[in-house]
């Protein structure tokens, strides 16, 4: 009780959770297979409170980690070993918006879509737009370097974070970067973005804001087979067209999305592609026509165009909320996050189908096709231990094949605890040793976000024998 009482002294009695029933909410993130209850959850509202909490954890030798909305999908905010979770959702102020210099200053708990909604009347938006955009926080986006449907043209979160204020694991406050472009020296901001909370706790971010495109053309291509859809993707990029977005949904996910949103998706299609180009009005029709011709050449049975803004927004709502609609298909699901070269998309999707058949698991596919970032959704019931084991084995094989194809095991969800195993398969012992030394420069005691991202097998990392095997 000493820890909880002293935390209440810092943030007030209403900003600390320590009862077992309330802590259940914080025992996992969107990766529900592995769960650990923290010792206590605290809700700071300022950098000063975060500093005091970190100093207290150091004094009592208690591990701690930051958490946003908990929409992450790899166990990134799992409290391995218990400790203190700093829930940053009450640090949600938009501190400044500078339209002349194209940046905003925000606290980490600002919801992604809330920033875009504030910018919208002025003709701007925040470009990273994960599917969880309506719930995820900008601090969480920075932690995992999130992407989204418009990554292909606009880039991932690191391309839109200009600087951060960071509370180091020893309680010191530092700033990296800032509103000016191209700061001299090492890109410490780029190092911190994507570090999944293992370097410290971000309490403020300078983010780039992007002017809204003048116009859009949004197309829906309907295909008999997944192969035809993926061949279309490669041909569009090969033709030198850079769409704002290229998203694919297969037949299984279409069933869930259509039941939820009644957009009018053809339920007998093998796959559909959402294809969007944006920019200046002049020339967009020509670009959309070229995309339509490529789709028809690849056996699209029809290509529809969103004729109104309302129709376009409904189409994107259907895509963005597809993961929520999956609850109509199964009580539980595990979303994977592999990356393969675009030309390997037909291959990896055939492999995913075979793996699903091998383990008798239904797998739905909805993903950022333009940059090869796949999101197979494995459907199961986590109350059935046998199904859980089959899902884990199937996930492992899918990610192994991504590596075999020359890709990666994550495009935007991060490593967290789920994928620690795969790090020695992606990197040499020398690479991992350098990463550990970098982390130690920020977090020498390992007290901040312990047991995340990197294997913890001591000073020596052996490629064949690595630390813990997360979730297996």
RAQUIJO-V51030 format. One record per residue. N is the residue number from 1. RES is the residue in one small letter. D_FIRST is the distance of its C-alpha to the first C-alpha in whole Angstrom. Layout:
((N,RES,D_FIRST) (N,RES,D_FIRST))
This chain:
((1,x,0) (2,x,4) (3,x,5) (4,x,5) (5,x,6) (6,x,8) (7,x,10) (8,x,11) (9,x,12) (10,x,14) (11,x,15) (12,x,15) (13,x,13) (14,x,16) (15,x,15) (16,x,12) (17,x,12) (18,x,9) (19,x,11) (20,x,13) (21,x,16) (22,x,16) (23,x,15) (24,x,18) (25,x,20) (26,x,19) (27,x,20) (28,x,23) (29,x,26) (30,x,29) (31,x,30) (32,x,28) (33,x,29) (34,x,26) (35,x,23) (36,x,19) (37,x,16) (38,x,14) (39,x,10) (40,x,10) (41,x,13) (42,x,14) (43,x,17) (44,x,19) (45,x,22) (46,x,24) (47,x,24) (48,x,23) (49,x,19) (50,x,20) (51,x,21) (52,x,18) (53,x,15) (54,x,17) (55,x,17) (56,x,14) (57,x,14) (58,x,17) (59,x,15) (60,x,12) (61,x,15) (62,x,13) (63,x,16) (64,x,16) (65,x,19) (66,x,21) (67,x,22) (68,x,25) (69,x,26) (70,x,26) (71,x,29) (72,x,30) (73,x,31) (74,x,31) (75,x,27) (76,x,27) (77,x,23) (78,x,22) (79,x,19) (80,x,20) (81,x,18) (82,x,15) (83,x,13) (84,x,13) (85,x,16) (86,x,17) (87,x,19) (88,x,22) (89,x,24) (90,x,24) (91,x,25) (92,x,29) (93,x,31) (94,x,35) (95,x,35) (96,x,39) (97,x,42) (98,x,45) (99,x,48) (100,x,50) (101,x,48) (102,x,47) (103,x,43) (104,x,40) (105,x,37) (106,x,34) (107,x,30) (108,x,28) (109,x,27) (110,x,31) (111,x,32) (112,x,35) (113,x,38) (114,x,37) (115,x,38) (116,x,41) (117,x,42) (118,x,41) (119,x,44) (120,x,46) (121,x,48) (122,x,49) (123,x,50) (124,x,48) (125,x,45) (126,x,42) (127,x,44) (128,x,41) (129,x,41) (130,x,39) (131,x,39) (132,x,36) (133,x,37) (134,x,36) (135,x,32) (136,x,31) (137,x,30) (138,x,32) (139,x,30) (140,x,29) (141,x,33) (142,x,33) (143,x,30) (144,x,33) (145,x,36) (146,x,37) (147,x,40) (148,x,42) (149,x,45) (150,x,47) (151,x,46) (152,x,49) (153,x,51) (154,x,48) (155,x,46) (156,x,42) (157,x,39) (158,x,40) (159,x,43) (160,x,42) (161,x,39) (162,x,40) (163,x,37) (164,x,34) (165,x,31) (166,x,28) (167,x,25) (168,x,26) (169,x,23) (170,x,23) (171,x,22) (172,x,26) (173,x,28) (174,x,31) (175,x,34) (176,x,36) (177,x,40) (178,x,40) (179,x,43) (180,x,46) (181,x,47) (182,x,48) (183,x,46) (184,x,47) (185,x,45) (186,x,43) (187,x,42) (188,x,38) (189,x,37) (190,x,39) (191,x,37) (192,x,33) (193,x,35) (194,x,34) (195,x,32) (196,x,29) (197,x,26) (198,x,27) (199,x,28) (200,x,25) (201,x,24) (202,x,27) (203,x,27) (204,x,31) (205,x,34) (206,x,37) (207,x,39) (208,x,43) (209,x,44) (210,x,47) (211,x,50) (212,x,51) (213,x,54) (214,x,57) (215,x,58) (216,x,57) (217,x,58) (218,x,56) (219,x,58) (220,x,57) (221,x,59) (222,x,59) (223,x,60) (224,x,61) (225,x,59) (226,x,56) (227,x,59) (228,x,61) (229,x,58) (230,x,56) (231,x,60) (232,x,60) (233,x,57) (234,x,59) (235,x,62) (236,x,60) (237,x,59) (238,x,62) (239,x,64) (240,x,62) (241,x,60) (242,x,57) (243,x,55) (244,x,52) (245,x,51) (246,x,52) (247,x,50) (248,x,51) (249,x,50) (250,x,51) (251,x,53) (252,x,49) (253,x,47) (254,x,50) (255,x,50) (256,x,46) (257,x,47) (258,x,50) (259,x,49) (260,x,46) (261,x,48) (262,x,52) (263,x,53) (264,x,56) (265,x,55) (266,x,58) (267,x,56) (268,x,59) (269,x,58) (270,x,57) (271,x,55) (272,x,55) (273,x,55) (274,x,53) (275,x,55) (276,x,55) (277,x,57) (278,x,56) (279,x,57) (280,x,61) (281,x,63) (282,x,66) (283,x,66) (284,x,63) (285,x,65) (286,x,67) (287,x,64) (288,x,63) (289,x,66) (290,x,66) (291,x,63) (292,x,64) (293,x,67) (294,x,65) (295,x,63) (296,x,67) (297,x,68) (298,x,65) (299,x,66) (300,x,64) (301,x,65) (302,x,64) (303,x,63) (304,x,61) (305,x,61) (306,x,58) (307,x,61) (308,x,58) (309,x,55) (310,x,54) (311,x,55) (312,x,53) (313,x,50) (314,x,50) (315,x,51) (316,x,48) (317,x,45) (318,x,46) (319,x,46) (320,x,42) (321,x,41) (322,x,43) (323,x,39) (324,x,38) (325,x,41) (326,x,41) (327,x,39) (328,x,42) (329,x,43) (330,x,40) (331,x,37) (332,x,35) (333,x,37) (334,x,36) (335,x,37) (336,x,39) (337,x,40) (338,x,43) (339,x,45) (340,x,49) (341,x,52) (342,x,54) (343,x,57) (344,x,54) (345,x,53) (346,x,56) (347,x,55) (348,x,51) (349,x,52) (350,x,54) (351,x,52) (352,x,49) (353,x,51) (354,x,52) (355,x,48) (356,x,48) (357,x,51) (358,x,50) (359,x,46) (360,x,47) (361,x,45) (362,x,46) (363,x,45) (364,x,46) (365,x,46) (366,x,46) (367,x,46) (368,x,47) (369,x,50) (370,x,51) (371,x,49) (372,x,49) (373,x,45) (374,x,45) (375,x,42) (376,x,43) (377,x,41) (378,x,41) (379,x,41) (380,x,39) (381,x,37) (382,x,33) (383,x,33) (384,x,36) (385,x,35) (386,x,39) (387,x,39) (388,x,36) (389,x,37) (390,x,41) (391,x,39) (392,x,37) (393,x,41) (394,x,43) (395,x,40) (396,x,41) (397,x,44) (398,x,45) (399,x,43) (400,x,45) (401,x,48) (402,x,47) (403,x,47) (404,x,50) (405,x,51) (406,x,50) (407,x,47) (408,x,44) (409,x,41) (410,x,39) (411,x,41) (412,x,38) (413,x,35) (414,x,34) (415,x,33) (416,x,29) (417,x,28) (418,x,31) (419,x,34) (420,x,33) (421,x,36) (422,x,38) (423,x,38) (424,x,40) (425,x,43) (426,x,43) (427,x,43) (428,x,44) (429,x,42) (430,x,43) (431,x,42) (432,x,39) (433,x,38) (434,x,39) (435,x,36) (436,x,34) (437,x,35) (438,x,35) (439,x,31) (440,x,31) (441,x,32) (442,x,30) (443,x,27) (444,x,27) (445,x,24) (446,x,24) (447,x,20) (448,x,21) (449,x,22) (450,x,23) (451,x,25) (452,x,27) (453,x,31) (454,x,32) (455,x,32) (456,x,30) (457,x,33) (458,x,32) (459,x,35) (460,x,38) (461,x,38) (462,x,41) (463,x,42) (464,x,42) (465,x,39) (466,x,36) (467,x,32) (468,x,31) (469,x,32) (470,x,30) (471,x,30) (472,x,33))
